[in-house]
Amino acid sequence: MACQTAEDLRRLDESKLDHEINEAYRALFTHRFQHASRQLQNYRELRNAKRKIARLRTLKRERQIEAILGEE
């Protein structure tokens, strides 16, 4: 997974954003499994995966709030 800026992520449409979230959760699961089995080489990957998930979920929530406020 390449490091993407928030600006790059904001350009994604809803389906691609959902796909990125799913892929980030899969990566986190893989990193946790590797950590538990002592195969994880770089422990920062766990933190980076969590941060990417938080970043993506924040963008998704911002879009939901904009949609709600746009209806009013």
Phi, psi and omega in degrees: 000124178280151178287123181247142177279164179297326179297318178295320181290328180292337179283346182289146174277177187300315183293321179290325177295316177298321178296318179296321178297314179298318179294324178293320176295321177296318179297318178298317178300315180298316180295321178295319179295317178296323178296317181294327181265010178059037177251354182284123182276318185244108184288345177292338180299327176299310180297317181296322179294318179296319180293323179295318177299315180297318180297315181293318180293327177295316178298319179297318179293322177300319179294321178296318180293319178298322179293320180293315181290331179289334180285332185285000000 
